[in-house]
Amino acid sequence: MGWNEATIMDQRQQFVMLARSGNSAMTPLCRRFGISRKTGYKWLSRAREAEARGNERWAEDQSRRPHRSPSRTREPVEQAVLEVREDHPAWGGRKIRKRLQTQGMVDLPVPSTITEILRRHGKISERESRARQAFRRFEHPAPNDLWQMDFKGPVKMRGGGRCHPLTVIDDHSRYALCTKALGTEQGAEVKEALIDTFRIHGLPLRMLMDNGSCWGGAGAARHTRLTVWLLRLGVSLSHGRPYHPQTQGKDERYNRTLQVEALQGRQFASLEDCQRAFDTFRRTYNEERPHEAIGLEVPASRYSISPTPYPETLPKIDYLDRDIIRVGTKGGAISFKSRFFIVGRAFAGEPLALRSTRHDGVYDVYYCAERVTKIDLTQPAYTKYDRITDRGEKPPR
C-alpha cells in the first residue's frame, strides 16, 4: 500500500506517532505503511527537526495552527489554561492540567484550581464543574484483543445529503482506529473503510458491534456478506444485546466525544469536509487528549499495531477431515440428509462444515473457525425447509 495524495499527510502523522510510541517494531510498521525503513527514518528525523524549531506543520502542505508550548513562551498559568480551553472547549481541569504537563509546563495548580480559573473566566458552568462519580470499567488486557465498531448518528450536510460516521475503537487502549465519513451505512462502503484500517493496524482477534442491518446479529439475517468476510479473515464476531448500546460503551462514549468536540455547532459542505474534521479530531483524541479511564494517559501511549497483517488475498478455508462439507445455495440453505436447512443468504456459494455433536441427530455448522448455527434432524421438517434450532426461524415463503 503506497501513500496517495489524498491521505499522505495523515499517513505520515500516523506513522510518526506509532513509531514514537515504541510499541511497534520499525520493520513491520514500515511494511504496514508500504514504505522502506529509510523513508520511515527520514520522516521521523524531519518531524523531530521541525518540532525542535517550533514548527509542527512538517507533514502538511497547508498551514495548521501550531500547538502551544507554555514552558517555552513563559506565559502566565491562567493564560495557558485559557488557551488550552479555547482549543478544546469540552476539556475540564484534569485534562487541561495533564495536557500542560505534557507540553513541559511545571508548578501547575491542582485540577480543582484550574476548574476555578475556568469558572472565574466564564468558561465553565456549575453543572460541568461537579466531580463525576468514578466507576470501574472492564477492558481487555492487550491491544487488538477486541475492537468496538458502530455508526454515530447521521450528520446533515449543508449541501444536502447526510454523512454516516463509522467509528472503530480499540477496547484496551481506547485508541481510535477509524473515524470515516461515509455516504451510506451499506456493507460495501464499510468494507472499504475497514480494509484501509486493517492495512495500517492489522487484524483484531474479535470485533464487537450492534445488531444493525449492515452486520446483522439477530433474526434470520444474523450474518451479512460483510460479517462473512470478517469471519473469512479470521476475526471472531460478537453482537451487543438489542436495545442495549452500553454493550459497545467505549465506542458510544467516543461518539459522544466526537459530537461535542468536532461536530457540535458546525456545518459541513461535503463528505470530504467532514473527513477533514474527523482526521483532525482523531489525531487530537489519540495523541493529545488525556483519557480519564486510562489514568489521564493518551490512547496512543497504550496502543501497538496488531501482529496479524491484513491479507490482500483471502486465506484458503480448511476444515477437518471428518467434517461434512456443504455449500450454501442462493436461497440461503444447505442440503443434508435429503432436507434443506436455512443458514442465511450471506453464505450463498460459501462452503460450510457440519460437525456431529454428542447428541444424536444434532450437528454444529461452522464457517471457517466460527460456529454459525446448528441443525437438529430430530425436529419435524417443513415442506421445503427445516427450521434452525438455535433461534427457531421459520423458512422463507
Phi and psi in degrees as a GROMACS rama.xvg file:
@    title "Ramachandran Plot"
@    xaxis  label "Phi"
@    yaxis  label "Psi"
@TYPE xy
-92.1898  175.425  GLY-2
-96.7439  116.092  TRP-3
-93.6374  169.175  ASN-4
-61.5734  -34.5064  GLU-5
-67.9309  -27.5072  ALA-6
-123.413  4.88768  THR-7
-61.7831  -40.397  ILE-8
-66.9  -45.3027  MET-9
-65.059  -37.7534  ASP-10
-64.7263  -41.4834  GLN-11
-62.1306  -43.159  ARG-12
-66.5091  -40.9219  GLN-13
-61.7126  -43.2995  GLN-14
-60.755  -49.4533  PHE-15
-61.4685  -42.1775  VAL-16
-62.0879  -46.142  MET-17
-67.457  -37.8936  LEU-18
-67.2815  -39.2743  ALA-19
-69.883  -26.7435  ARG-20
-63.3119  -23.9844  SER-21
76.548  3.72373  GLY-22
-90.4232  -11.6488  ASN-23
-128.095  132.305  SER-24
-66.9917  148.893  ALA-25
-65.0206  -42.9563  MET-26
-62.0512  -53.5539  THR-27
-66.3014  -29.8742  PRO-28
-66.5275  -44.9249  LEU-29
-63.0855  -40.7103  CYS-30
-62.2454  -39.9088  ARG-31
-62.5022  -33.8127  ARG-32
-91.1149  -1.43003  PHE-33
71.9879  31.89  GLY-34
-127.919  166.341  ILE-35
-82.9397  162.522  SER-36
-61.4752  -35.6506  ARG-37
-61.3659  -44.4768  LYS-38
-65.1854  -40.6254  THR-39
-59.3983  -46.7242  GLY-40
-67.5591  -29.423  TYR-41
-63.665  -43.5571  LYS-42
-71.2951  -33.2351  TRP-43
-62.7129  -43.2188  LEU-44
-66.4988  -43.141  SER-45
-63.5351  -41.0053  ARG-46
-63.8432  -43.0352  ALA-47
-64.5073  -44.4662  ARG-48
-66.9194  -40.6174  GLU-49
-66.3896  -42.0546  ALA-50
-69.8829  -30.3386  GLU-51
-63.6997  -28.2819  ALA-52
-89.0412  4.33011  ARG-53
80.7001  14.04  GLY-54
-106.921  109.24  ASN-55
-101.986  18.2244  GLU-56
-103.973  22.3038  ARG-57
-60.976  -28.4281  TRP-58
-97.8304  -2.44368  ALA-59
-118.739  147.63  GLU-60
-79.0191  -36.404  ASP-61
-92.0098  153.84  GLN-62
-69.744  145.857  SER-63
-129.893  149.408  ARG-64
-66.0862  123.636  ARG-65
-71.6532  152.41  PRO-66
-68.9706  151.84  HIS-67
-76.5088  152.12  ARG-68
-135.103  79.7934  SER-69
-58.0839  -36.6303  PRO-70
-65.8962  -29.5883  SER-71
-80.521  -41.646  ARG-72
-85.1553  -10.9508  THR-73
58.0934  40.7337  ARG-74
-79.5281  155.937  GLU-75
-60.0841  153.982  PRO-76
-57.8656  -46.6013  VAL-77
-61.4104  -40.4084  GLU-78
-65.3686  -39.1232  GLN-79
-64.1999  -42.9851  ALA-80
-60.7083  -46.0586  VAL-81
-66.4101  -33.6235  LEU-82
-69.9814  -40.047  GLU-83
-63.8723  -41.8906  VAL-84
-63.8364  -35.9242  ARG-85
-63.7356  -40.0868  GLU-86
-73.4916  -30.5699  ASP-87
-133.059  80.3713  HIS-88
-62.1707  -16.4616  PRO-89
-95.6724  -3.08761  ALA-90
-82.022  141.257  TRP-91
-100.324  -170.113  GLY-92
-59.3667  -42.0367  GLY-93
-65.9225  -44.1077  ARG-94
-66.8099  -42.1719  LYS-95
-62.9109  -43.1735  ILE-96
-62.0181  -44.9102  ARG-97
-63.2603  -39.4403  LYS-98
-64.3833  -42.4809  ARG-99
-66.2996  -36.069  LEU-100
-62.9098  -42.7191  GLN-101
-61.463  -33.779  THR-102
-78.3269  -5.02183  GLN-103
102.77  5.56903  GLY-104
-79.6707  138.306  MET-105
-117.695  171.094  VAL-106
55.308  46.2366  ASP-107
-85.9222  149.929  LEU-108
-71.2729  166.175  PRO-109
-69.5077  160.927  VAL-110
-55.1328  -36.9609  PRO-111
-65.0059  -33.1556  SER-112
-69.8392  -38.4869  THR-113
-64.5059  -39.8461  ILE-114
-60.3853  -39.7451  THR-115
-65.9378  -37.4829  GLU-116
-60.3104  -44.3689  ILE-117
-63.252  -42.244  LEU-118
-66.1139  -40.6129  ARG-119
-63.9225  -30.1294  ARG-120
-96.1138  11.91  HIS-121
70.5708  26.248  GLY-122
-98.3473  -4.35158  LYS-123
-148.763  144.69  ILE-124
-92.9013  164.015  SER-125
-59.9424  -41.223  GLU-126
-63.3909  -40.2339  ARG-127
-69.434  -29.6946  GLU-128
-82.0051  -10.8537  SER-129
-66.2706  137.294  ARG-130
-68.2964  134.58  ALA-131
-88.8662  143.64  ARG-132
-68.9667  130.226  GLN-133
-77.205  148.102  ALA-134
-144.487  157.739  PHE-135
-77.6873  137.855  ARG-136
-119.377  141.296  ARG-137
-89.7083  139.253  PHE-138
-141.836  150.629  GLU-139
-72.3248  150.935  HIS-140
-71.6224  -18.7525  PRO-141
-142.645  154.432  ALA-142
-59.4297  145.219  PRO-143
71.8645  5.93879  ASN-144
-66.7412  -38.5969  ASP-145
-148.834  131.203  LEU-146
-110.972  137.099  TRP-147
-100.55  135.829  GLN-148
-131.367  139.36  MET-149
-162.327  163.449  ASP-150
-98.9903  130.387  PHE-151
-75.5824  155.896  LYS-152
-53.3358  147.145  GLY-153
-61.4104  150.103  PRO-154
-114.551  121.854  VAL-155
-71.4898  139.153  LYS-156
-106.979  150.128  MET-157
-62.149  -34.4601  ARG-158
-85.894  7.48856  GLY-159
100.033  155.819  GLY-160
84.3072  178.142  GLY-161
-134.077  149.484  ARG-162
-101.524  134.989  CYS-163
-113.167  97.3844  HIS-164
-72.3203  122.268  PRO-165
-96.0195  125.494  LEU-166
-124.31  140.731  THR-167
-133.892  128.039  VAL-168
-123.652  138.794  ILE-169
-79.3774  126.379  ASP-170
-63.7102  -40.5824  ASP-171
-71.3252  -49.1386  HIS-172
-97.5132  -13.9284  SER-173
65.7432  17.3104  ARG-174
-69.6856  130.192  TYR-175
-81.6112  106.791  ALA-176
-81.6477  -32.8388  LEU-177
-150.527  131.19  CYS-178
-137.794  95.6578  THR-179
-115.973  131.182  LYS-180
-85.1844  107.579  ALA-181
-110.352  152.861  LEU-182
-83.4934  -20.346  GLY-183
-143.629  177.159  THR-184
-108.066  26.5903  GLU-185
-80.2194  153.669  GLN-186
-60.5053  -34.4995  GLY-187
-63.4123  -44.1331  ALA-188
-68.5691  -39.8831  GLU-189
-62.8016  -41.6112  VAL-190
-60.8948  -44.1936  LYS-191
-62.4873  -39.8737  GLU-192
-65.6544  -39.5946  ALA-193
-69.0197  -36.2504  LEU-194
-60.5883  -45.5443  ILE-195
-58.8865  -40.1465  ASP-196
-69.0178  -44.2741  THR-197
-63.3031  -36.9177  PHE-198
-62.1723  -32.7259  ARG-199
-89.239  -49.2727  ILE-200
-97.7149  -9.48724  HIS-201
83.5547  -170.017  GLY-202
-101.72  138.877  LEU-203
-82.8413  167.069  PRO-204
-72.7658  -37.7881  LEU-205
-149.981  152.272  ARG-206
-126.037  140.045  MET-207
-113.358  132.09  LEU-208
-147.258  169.616  MET-209
-86.3657  -157.772  ASP-210
-107.427  32.2742  ASN-211
-65.6868  160.635  GLY-212
-62.6284  -24.2339  SER-213
-67.1045  -37.1282  CYS-214
-125.479  13.5457  TRP-215
61.347  -143.935  GLY-216
119.472  -19.0147  GLY-217
-147.53  151.768  ALA-218
74.8114  -165.058  GLY-219
-65.2701  -29.1256  ALA-220
-98.2271  47.981  ALA-221
-73.6673  -9.0019  ARG-222
-127.303  145.504  HIS-223
-122.767  172.265  THR-224
-60.6828  -32.7972  ARG-225
-66.2376  -47.3327  LEU-226
-70.6731  -31.0897  THR-227
-63.4214  -39.5417  VAL-228
-62.7302  -41.1285  TRP-229
-64.0554  -41.6201  LEU-230
-61.8298  -38.2951  LEU-231
-62.8206  -31.2849  ARG-232
-77.7582  -8.31803  LEU-233
91.4971  14.1918  GLY-234
-92.724  119.402  VAL-235
-72.778  154.74  SER-236
-123.241  142.931  LEU-237
-133.931  147.761  SER-238
-123.258  138.963  HIS-239
-71.7055  161.194  GLY-240
-65.4383  139.166  ARG-241
-56.1657  136.117  PRO-242
65.2747  22.6373  TYR-243
-127.9  74.6917  HIS-244
-63.1016  -17.8531  PRO-245
-64.6954  -15  GLN-246
-60.4112  -38.4982  THR-247
-99.0616  47.8688  GLN-248
-58.9746  -38.7824  GLY-249
-68.4201  -39.8415  LYS-250
-71.6677  -36.9307  ASP-251
-61.3252  -41.2327  GLU-252
-65.658  -39.6621  ARG-253
-61.5401  -41.4583  TYR-254
-63.2592  -37.3956  ASN-255
-67.1824  -39.4029  ARG-256
-65.2566  -40.0409  THR-257
-58.6568  -42.0105  LEU-258
-62.861  -47.0734  GLN-259
-72.6961  -42.5234  VAL-260
-95.8919  -13.0232  GLU-261
-127.17  -28.7839  ALA-262
-109.175  -33.6367  LEU-263
-59.9086  127.312  GLN-264
78.1726  7.92407  GLY-265
-117.45  153.215  ARG-266
-122.982  142.85  GLN-267
-120.621  141.794  PHE-268
-85.2968  -25.1936  ALA-269
-160.275  173.784  SER-270
-63.5089  -36.6721  LEU-271
-63.5342  -39.0502  GLU-272
-63.6749  -43.3867  ASP-273
-60.4397  -44.2983  CYS-274
-64.1667  -37.1952  GLN-275
-61.6845  -41.9985  ARG-276
-65.9695  -39.6184  ALA-277
-63.7789  -42.2923  PHE-278
-63.2725  -42.6694  ASP-279
-64.1206  -44.9953  THR-280
-63.7034  -42.3303  PHE-281
-64.8807  -38.7636  ARG-282
-62.4626  -44.532  ARG-283
-63.4812  -43.9513  THR-284
-62.4853  -42.8103  TYR-285
-78.1171  -35.6846  ASN-286
-111.002  -21.4058  GLU-287
-121.694  -39.0129  GLU-288
-75.0764  112.271  ARG-289
-62.8467  137.292  PRO-290
-109.949  117.912  HIS-291
-64.9708  -30.8661  GLU-292
-69.6923  -15.4995  ALA-293
-121.913  39.817  ILE-294
68.0684  33.7913  GLY-295
62.1671  21.2561  LEU-296
-84.254  166.695  GLU-297
-93.9725  147.646  VAL-298
-54.2625  -35.0965  PRO-299
-61.5356  -25.3187  ALA-300
-73.5089  -15.7053  SER-301
-113.35  0.740518  ARG-302
-107.79  144.931  TYR-303
-141.223  151.7  SER-304
-66.085  154.396  ILE-305
-69.4323  142.499  SER-306
-73.4658  -8.2232  PRO-307
-100.592  105.881  THR-308
-74.1522  159.798  PRO-309
-74.2677  126.582  TYR-310
-84.8213  122.186  PRO-311
-66.6083  -24.5724  GLU-312
-112.242  129.938  THR-313
-60.7817  137.317  LEU-314
-69.0499  153.637  PRO-315
-68.209  144.073  LYS-316
-89.4057  121.956  ILE-317
-116.71  132.001  ASP-318
-118.233  170.866  TYR-319
-72.9126  152.976  LEU-320
-60.5428  -31.6793  ASP-321
-83.664  -5.79788  ARG-322
-69.9482  148.977  ASP-323
-100.747  118.699  ILE-324
-96.9169  131.764  ILE-325
-134.122  148.103  ARG-326
-106.865  132.614  VAL-327
-65.2735  139.715  GLY-328
-84.8479  170.148  THR-329
-60.9201  -30.3348  LYS-330
-80.2147  -2.07723  GLY-331
86.7458  32.658  GLY-332
-130.778  164.799  ALA-333
-125.949  151.787  ILE-334
-103.275  131.832  SER-335
-155.378  130.159  PHE-336
55.578  42.0659  LYS-337
63.8917  23.6695  SER-338
-134.141  157.903  ARG-339
-109.803  138.409  PHE-340
-127.477  133.536  PHE-341
-75.8948  129.882  ILE-342
-122.164  -13.5872  VAL-343
113.454  141.345  GLY-344
-65.7379  -19.7154  ARG-345
-64.357  -20.1691  ALA-346
-97.3973  12.4903  PHE-347
-58.548  126.105  ALA-348
79.4113  -0.0983103  GLY-349
-98.5104  140.073  GLU-350
-78.035  132.759  PRO-351
-122.609  151.002  LEU-352
-110.585  130.887  ALA-353
-100.336  126.989  LEU-354
-122.495  128.696  ARG-355
-67.7143  148.96  SER-356
-111.253  -177.695  THR-357
-76.3146  -5.50284  ARG-358
-99.3021  125.208  HIS-359
-59.3225  132.436  ASP-360
81.7409  -0.222339  GLY-361
-110.672  128.785  VAL-362
-127.234  135.864  TYR-363
-82.6311  142.062  ASP-364
-110.833  122.95  VAL-365
-113.702  143.379  TYR-366
-121.173  119.3  TYR-367
55.028  -124.019  CYS-368
-97.0725  4.51225  ALA-369
-104.845  130.077  GLU-370
-77.817  118.133  ARG-371
-101.722  -23.3774  VAL-372
-173.297  -169.993  THR-373
-144.639  158.151  LYS-374
-123.004  149.528  ILE-375
-129.074  107.845  ASP-376
-72.3139  -13.5672  LEU-377
-81.3111  -11.4979  THR-378
-79.8821  149  GLN-379
-62.3099  146.716  PRO-380
-92.5262  147.046  ALA-381
-81.5987  174.364  TYR-382
-62.9979  -44.3  THR-383
-114.175  -36.7317  LYS-384
-131.801  155.263  TYR-385
-100.595  154.578  ASP-386
-73.444  158.421  ARG-387
-94.5206  121.662  ILE-388
-72.8058  -19.158  THR-389
-61.7147  -40.9985  ASP-390
-126.328  -12.5035  ARG-391
74.4965  32.3  GLY-392
-72.4229  146.301  GLU-393
-82.0514  152.86  LYS-394
-71.6896  157.463  PRO-395
-68.4025  148.293  PRO-396
